[in-house]
Amino acid sequence: MHHHQEEVSRISFLIRKKINDHLTDTEEKELKSWISQSPKNKELYDRCLNTAEQQQAFRFLQNINVAAAWQDLKLQEEKPQKINSPKLLQIVGYVAACLCIMVTIAVLIRRNQETAPTAQQSVNVDYKPAQNKATIRLSNGKHISLDNNHEAIIIESNSITYNDGQKVTSTEELTSAQITTPRGGYYKVILPDGTKVQLNAESSMTYPLAFKGDKREVSISGEVYFEVTPARNKPFIVHSSTQVVEVLGTTFNINAYDNSKVKTSLVEGKVKVYSKTNSSLAPKFLTPGQQSICAASNIAVKAIELETELAWIQGKFNFDEKTIKRSNGRNFPLVQHRRNHR
């Protein structure tokens, strides 16, 4: 019985996370495995996700006389009744599981109704929807506002063009440029070696208009995603305020909004991370699915969920199960992903 109760509790937990669209890959597989075990499990799962069933369970929950039900349970414990039929035991167990899970889901719906803002409640928003927005500052001091109708620029030997071939500016006799995105802006850049870069909001990257010598070096602030084109014996090096990342060809993300804790997340390949401000710290080598956090006193490495960490690449927020405080003192759960306006 104890094992059965644990299973009911676990499945309730997984279905709640499914309704909130917050299952991890492992939990998704666990829930699918349970659903596939029997037609009854599939039926119960479908009922839990059915809006009409949820509302019915919610109404049932509202009509329960908690005090009377508790007294009934106490009496049943004092005078247990024998149930001799195994078939009846199975039916009773299934019905109890259904009721337990459905009531649990009903509680979830009730909480969401109590905490979610209603249509009448106003929310002050101090930003517009994010869009393609950036400026370029050339080494001669010239500033260029990029077209919002384009999403990327291509750095060529003597010019900068949009991704459809339209010319932005000539770069003859210039050495470098800096692209900067404002709050609510983002932009993509294709560097001279073919490396693809995506800047999040309030970010910047300084880069040469042509890579020369035996290194490919850029400097960034904010958050920037890289898909580095492989080049044997010509490492790609990314500088931020407190750390350096060195690669040959790989895909990774650097979050340097907080200079005291710069995060590097590796998607594929291999990267070397070392501190720029503390030479006594040994460099760290990341493998896919790992993230380094470079602080003043150490470089920590941990496993991460890349889909969550890199939600902004798909135009989504990563709320990371955080909450915001409403004016009535209640916490409003943030469980969905939306475009990162920063």
C-alpha positions in Angstrom: 0.0 0.0 0.0 2.8 2.3 0.9 4.4 1.7 -2.6 1.0 2.4 -4.2 0.7 5.7 -2.3 4.2 6.8 -3.4 3.3 6.0 -7.1 0.1 8.1 -6.9 2.0 11.0 -5.4 4.7 10.7 -8.0 2.3 10.6 -10.9 0.3 13.5 -9.5 3.6 15.5 -9.4 4.5 14.6 -13.0 1.1 15.5 -14.3 1.1 18.8 -12.5 4.5 19.6 -14.2 3.1 18.4 -17.5 0.1 20.8 -17.2 2.6 23.6 -16.5 4.7 22.5 -19.5 7.8 22.1 -17.2 8.8 18.5 -17.4 12.4 17.6 -17.9 13.3 15.1 -20.6 13.8 12.3 -17.9 10.5 13.1 -16.3 8.7 13.1 -19.7 10.1 9.6 -20.3 9.0 8.5 -16.9 5.4 9.8 -17.4 5.2 8.2 -20.9 6.3 4.9 -19.4 3.6 5.0 -16.8 1.0 5.9 -19.4 2.0 3.0 -21.6 1.7 0.4 -18.8 -2.1 0.1 -19.1 -5.1 1.5 -20.9 -6.4 2.7 -17.5 -3.3 4.8 -17.0 -3.8 6.4 -20.4 -7.5 7.0 -19.6 -6.6 8.7 -16.3 -3.9 10.8 -17.9 -6.3 12.0 -20.6 -8.9 12.9 -18.0 -6.3 14.9 -16.0 -5.5 17.0 -19.0 -9.1 17.4 -20.0 -10.4 20.9 -19.1 -13.9 19.7 -18.5 -12.7 17.0 -16.2 -10.4 19.5 -14.3 -13.4 21.8 -13.7 -15.6 18.9 -12.6 -12.9 17.8 -10.1 -12.6 21.4 -8.9 -16.3 21.6 -8.3 -16.2 18.2 -6.5 -13.4 19.6 -4.3 -15.4 22.7 -3.4 -18.4 20.6 -2.3 -16.4 18.3 0.0 -17.3 18.7 3.7 -13.7 18.3 5.0 -14.7 17.9 8.7 -17.3 15.2 8.0 -14.9 13.4 5.6 -12.2 13.4 8.2 -14.5 11.9 10.8 -15.5 9.2 8.3 -11.9 8.3 7.7 -11.2 8.0 11.4 -14.2 5.7 11.9 -13.0 3.5 9.0 -9.5 3.3 10.6 -11.0 2.2 13.9 -13.3 -0.4 12.3 -11.6 -1.7 9.2 -13.7 -3.7 6.9 -12.5 -6.8 5.1 -12.6 -6.9 1.4 -12.0 -10.5 0.3 -12.3 -10.0 -3.5 -9.0 -9.4 -5.2 -10.9 -7.9 -8.2 -12.7 -5.5 -5.8 -9.5 -4.5 -4.2 -8.1 -3.7 -7.6 -11.1 -1.6 -8.5 -11.1 0.2 -5.2 -7.4 0.9 -5.6 -7.8 2.2 -9.1 -10.7 4.5 -8.1 -8.8 5.8 -5.1 -5.8 6.6 -7.4 -8.1 8.4 -9.9 -9.7 10.4 -7.1 -6.4 11.2 -5.5 -4.8 12.4 -8.8 -7.9 14.3 -10.0 -8.3 16.1 -6.7 -4.6 16.9 -6.7 -5.0 18.4 -10.2 -8.1 20.3 -9.0 -6.0 21.8 -6.2 -3.5 22.9 -8.9 -6.3 24.5 -11.0 -7.6 26.3 -7.9 -4.2 27.6 -7.0 -3.7 28.9 -10.5 -7.1 30.6 -10.5 -6.2 32.3 -7.2 -2.8 33.4 -8.2 -3.0 34.2 -11.9 -3.8 37.8 -12.8 -7.4 38.2 -14.1 -8.3 40.1 -17.3 -9.3 43.1 -15.2 -6.0 43.3 -13.4 -3.6 45.7 -15.2 0.1 45.0 -15.5 2.5 47.9 -16.2 5.0 46.9 -18.9 8.0 49.2 -19.5 9.2 47.7 -22.8 8.0 46.8 -26.3 8.2 43.4 -27.8 11.8 42.4 -28.6 12.9 42.9 -32.2 16.0 42.9 -34.5 17.7 46.1 -33.3 21.4 46.9 -33.1 24.0 49.6 -33.9 27.5 49.3 -35.3 30.4 51.5 -34.3 33.3 51.4 -36.8 36.9 51.9 -35.9 36.8 55.4 -37.6 34.1 56.4 -35.1 31.1 56.1 -37.5 27.8 54.8 -36.0 25.3 52.9 -38.1 21.8 51.8 -36.9 20.9 48.5 -38.4 17.7 47.9 -40.3 15.0 46.2 -38.1 13.7 44.3 -41.1 16.9 42.3 -41.3 18.1 39.8 -38.7 21.8 39.4 -39.5 24.8 41.1 -41.0 27.7 39.4 -42.8 31.3 40.7 -42.2 33.2 40.5 -45.5 36.8 41.5 -46.5 35.9 45.1 -47.5 32.2 45.6 -46.5 29.4 44.7 -44.2 26.2 43.4 -45.8 22.8 42.2 -44.6 22.0 38.5 -44.9 20.1 39.1 -48.2 23.1 40.8 -49.8 22.1 44.4 -49.3 25.1 46.6 -48.5 25.4 48.2 -45.0 28.7 50.0 -45.5 32.1 49.8 -47.0 34.9 48.9 -44.5 38.0 49.6 -46.6 40.9 50.9 -44.5 39.0 50.0 -41.3 40.3 47.5 -38.8 37.5 46.6 -36.4 33.9 47.2 -35.5 31.6 46.8 -32.5 28.0 45.7 -32.7 25.7 46.5 -29.7 22.1 45.6 -29.0 19.9 47.7 -26.7 17.3 46.5 -24.2 14.7 44.6 -26.1 17.0 44.1 -29.1 18.9 41.1 -30.6 20.9 40.5 -33.7 23.0 37.9 -35.6 26.4 38.3 -37.1 28.4 36.1 -39.5 32.1 36.7 -39.0 34.8 36.6 -41.7 35.6 33.0 -41.0 32.0 31.9 -41.2 31.4 31.7 -37.5 27.8 32.5 -36.6 27.1 34.7 -33.6 23.8 35.7 -31.9 23.7 38.6 -29.5 21.0 38.7 -26.8 19.6 42.0 -25.4 21.9 44.6 -23.9 25.0 42.9 -25.3 28.0 43.8 -27.5 30.8 42.2 -29.5 34.0 43.8 -30.7 35.6 42.0 -33.6 38.2 42.5 -36.4 36.9 43.0 -39.9 39.4 40.3 -41.0 41.0 37.6 -38.9 44.8 37.8 -39.3 47.6 35.8 -37.7 47.3 32.5 -35.8 44.3 33.5 -33.7 40.7 34.6 -34.1 39.8 36.9 -31.2 36.7 38.8 -30.2 35.5 40.6 -27.0 32.0 40.5 -25.7 29.7 41.8 -22.9 26.2 40.7 -22.0 25.1 37.3 -23.5 26.4 35.9 -26.8 25.9 32.6 -28.5 28.6 31.2 -30.9 28.7 28.5 -33.6 32.4 28.5 -34.3 33.7 27.4 -37.7 36.5 24.9 -37.2 40.0 26.1 -38.2 43.0 23.8 -37.4 45.8 25.6 -35.6 43.8 28.9 -35.5 41.9 28.9 -32.2 38.8 31.1 -31.6 39.2 33.1 -28.5 36.4 35.0 -26.7 37.3 37.7 -24.1 34.9 39.0 -21.5 35.6 41.2 -18.5 36.8 38.4 -16.2 37.4 35.3 -18.3 38.7 33.9 -21.6 37.2 31.0 -23.6 39.4 29.2 -26.2 38.1 26.8 -28.8 38.9 25.4 -32.3 35.4 24.8 -33.5 32.3 24.3 -31.4 29.0 25.7 -30.2 28.6 27.5 -26.9 27.0 30.4 -25.0 28.6 33.0 -22.7 26.5 34.9 -20.2 28.5 37.8 -18.9 25.7 40.1 -17.7 27.1 39.6 -14.2 30.9 40.2 -14.4 31.4 38.5 -11.0 29.9 35.2 -12.3 30.4 34.7 -16.0 28.7 31.5 -17.2 29.8 29.5 -20.2 27.5 26.7 -21.5 28.8 24.1 -24.0 26.4 22.7 -26.6 28.9 20.6 -28.6 32.7 20.2 -29.0 35.1 21.3 -26.3 36.1 24.6 -24.8 38.8 25.8 -22.4 37.8 28.4 -19.8 40.3 30.3 -17.8 40.2 33.3 -15.5 41.4 36.7 -16.7 41.7 38.2 -13.2 43.1 35.3 -11.2 46.0 33.5 -12.7 46.2 31.0 -9.8 43.0 29.3 -11.0 43.5 26.2 -13.1 41.6 26.3 -16.5 38.6 24.2 -16.9 37.7 22.0 -19.9 33.9 21.6 -20.6 32.1 18.8 -22.3 28.7 19.1 -23.9 25.9 19.7 -21.4 28.2 21.4 -18.9 28.4 25.0 -17.7 31.3 26.8 -16.0 30.8 29.7 -13.6 33.9 31.8 -13.5 34.1 33.9 -10.2 37.0 35.7 -8.6 37.9 32.8 -6.3 37.1 29.7 -8.4 35.8 28.3 -11.7 32.9 25.9 -10.9 31.6 23.3 -13.4 28.1 21.8 -13.3 25.7 19.8 -15.6 22.8 21.8 -17.0 19.7 21.4 -19.2 20.8 23.1 -22.4 17.2 23.6 -23.7 16.4 25.7 -20.6 19.7 27.5 -20.4 19.6 28.5 -24.1 15.8 29.3 -24.2 16.6 32.8 -25.4 18.1 31.5 -28.7 14.5 30.3 -29.6 13.1 33.7 -28.6 12.0 32.6 -25.1 12.5 33.7 -21.5 14.0 31.3 -19.1 12.1 32.0 -15.8 13.9 29.1 -14.1 10.9 28.4 -11.8 11.2 31.9 -10.2 8.3 33.8 -8.8 7.3 37.5 -8.7 5.6 39.1 -5.8 2.1 40.5 -6.4 0.7 43.6 -4.7 -1.5 41.3 -2.5 1.6 39.6 -1.1 1.1 36.3 -3.0 3.8 34.9 -5.3 2.9 34.4 -8.9 4.7 31.4 -10.4 6.6 32.0 -13.7 6.7 28.7 -15.4 6.5 29.6 -19.1 9.2 30.8 -21.5 8.9 34.1 -23.4 11.1 36.3 -25.5 14.0 37.6 -23.6 13.7 41.4 -23.5 16.3 41.7 -20.7 
